Amino acid sequence: MNPAVEPALQKAADLFARARHAVAFTGAGFSTPSGIPDFRSQSTGLWTRFDPMQVASLSAFRQRPEAFFNWLRPLVSAVSAAQPNPAHQALAELEKRGLLRAVITQNIDRLHQKAGSQTVIEVHGSLNQWDCPSCRAAFTADEALGSFLPDGPPPRCPRCDVRLKPGIVLYEEMLPPKAWQAAESACRRADLVLIAGTSLEVAPASYLPSYALENRARLILVNLSPTPLDPQADVCLPMDVAQALPAVVERIQ
């Protein structure tokens, strides 16, 4: 560990030790150490290779299903193979110790739950649920995917023979109201917010930390690239989350 970051790591640990209602807000960079590609990195992000409106929108799902499922297949494959990394495990440990009340995540991979986190608010949905647009029946990924991986046809409803839609928020869709309300409530009660693995570019989810800051919550930022909230942060750690967060947990007295 670079000795230059030691004071910031210790300050972050001290903030967690003193907080009464800490919440975490995580983005795609939280899961890249687990092998899941993010969306906006200049060299590896999915949107450097695809136009999201053409492949990841509600219109694409309805009108261009072949393009939609061809884009989705490698993402589903990566998520299915992924395992939690040390950053996920660090947040689960913080919750276990009573130092973290909730994880609000933009991620759709359920790695927080796999790591042991109990209170996880998925504001962009999850690939674990698939829904029938016709009869509204819901299926888990295990029930729905069948032969879709590695190269089978898109999953269909066993009742209606309609293509199933993954339970993720696509472009042109609203965020799930219950998840949004839970996330907003958690942020409004927070006295400490950890923002990790997100550049805060995706609205409206990126607005959530501002609710905590309005109530003078303290702020820890862990992200490899700058974010709009860097000037307001009590601690800024431009580090890989899988290195930074275990180091913070180790330093909590």
Secondary structure, DSSP 8 states (H G I E B T S, - for coil): --GGGHHHHHHHHHHHHH-SSEEEEE-GGGTGGGT---SS-TTT-GGGTS-HHHHSBHHHHHH-HHHHHHHHHHHHHHHHH----HHHHHHHHHHHTT---EEEE--SS-HHHHHT-S-EEETTEEEEEEE-TTT--EEEHHHHHTTTTTT----B-TTT--B-EEEE--BT----HHHHHHHHHHHHH-SEEEEES--S-STTGGGHHHHHHHTT-EEEEE-SS--TTGGG-SEEE-S-HHHHHHHHHHT--
